[in-house]
Amino acid sequence: MSYIMISDKKLRLNSFITRNEDDSKSISVKTSETEENIMLQLNQTLCLQHIIVC
């Protein structure tokens, strides 16, 4: 069994969840091509899965 550990910085993942006025959630993501932040609105979770990659 092994685990892969990589930081968000190395993955180029920079995300922040914010709660909107209507109680919905949004996430700010920096695109890798343009280094520009975009806002994505999160909908209700359909599935939540916890995995360990072996």
C-alpha positions as a LaTeX table, in Angstrom:
\begin{tabular}{lrrr}
\hline
Residue & $x$ (\AA) & $y$ (\AA) & $z$ (\AA) \\
\hline
Met1 & 0.00 & 0.00 & 0.00 \\
Ser2 & 1.25 & 3.49 & $-0.78$ \\
Tyr3 & 0.04 & 7.05 & $-0.55$ \\
Ile4 & 0.69 & 9.90 & $-2.92$ \\
Met5 & 1.19 & 13.23 & $-1.23$ \\
Ile6 & 1.31 & 16.38 & $-3.33$ \\
Ser7 & 0.69 & 19.93 & $-2.27$ \\
Asp8 & $-2.02$ & 22.17 & $-3.68$ \\
Lys9 & 0.71 & 24.50 & $-4.88$ \\
Lys10 & 2.34 & 21.77 & $-6.99$ \\
Leu11 & $-1.05$ & 20.80 & $-8.35$ \\
Arg12 & $-1.60$ & 24.46 & $-9.15$ \\
Leu13 & $-4.80$ & 24.25 & $-7.16$ \\
Asn14 & $-5.84$ & 27.42 & $-5.44$ \\
Ser15 & $-9.46$ & 27.29 & $-4.40$ \\
Phe16 & $-11.55$ & 29.05 & $-1.81$ \\
Ile17 & $-15.15$ & 28.23 & $-0.97$ \\
Thr18 & $-17.33$ & 31.23 & $-0.24$ \\
Arg19 & $-20.93$ & 31.37 & 0.93 \\
Asn20 & $-23.16$ & 33.66 & $-1.15$ \\
Glu21 & $-26.05$ & 35.83 & 0.02 \\
Asp22 & $-28.59$ & 33.17 & $-0.99$ \\
Asp23 & $-26.68$ & 30.57 & 1.11 \\
Ser24 & $-25.25$ & 28.86 & $-1.98$ \\
Lys25 & $-21.53$ & 28.18 & $-2.25$ \\
Ser26 & $-19.02$ & 29.34 & $-4.84$ \\
Ile27 & $-15.43$ & 28.49 & $-5.43$ \\
Ser28 & $-12.69$ & 30.71 & $-6.84$ \\
Val29 & $-10.29$ & 28.80 & $-9.09$ \\
Lys30 & $-7.18$ & 30.11 & $-10.82$ \\
Thr31 & $-6.92$ & 28.79 & $-14.38$ \\
Ser32 & $-3.59$ & 27.32 & $-15.38$ \\
Glu33 & $-3.57$ & 28.84 & $-18.88$ \\
Thr34 & $-4.28$ & 32.48 & $-18.09$ \\
Glu35 & $-3.62$ & 32.64 & $-14.34$ \\
Glu36 & $-7.03$ & 34.33 & $-14.09$ \\
Asn37 & $-9.51$ & 33.65 & $-11.28$ \\
Ile38 & $-12.94$ & 32.36 & $-12.24$ \\
Met39 & $-15.94$ & 31.82 & $-9.96$ \\
Leu40 & $-17.83$ & 28.53 & $-10.09$ \\
Gln41 & $-21.10$ & 28.04 & $-8.27$ \\
Leu42 & $-21.34$ & 24.74 & $-6.42$ \\
Asn43 & $-24.57$ & 22.79 & $-6.62$ \\
Gln44 & $-25.82$ & 20.16 & $-4.24$ \\
Thr45 & $-23.41$ & 17.26 & $-3.85$ \\
Leu46 & $-24.53$ & 14.21 & $-5.81$ \\
Cys47 & $-21.96$ & 11.83 & $-4.42$ \\
Leu48 & $-19.21$ & 11.91 & $-1.84$ \\
Gln49 & $-16.52$ & 9.30 & $-2.14$ \\
His50 & $-13.44$ & 8.77 & 0.00 \\
Ile51 & $-10.66$ & 6.81 & $-1.66$ \\
Ile52 & $-7.13$ & 5.75 & $-1.00$ \\
Val53 & $-5.07$ & 5.20 & $-4.13$ \\
Cys54 & $-2.94$ & 2.10 & $-3.86$ \\
\hline
\end{tabular}
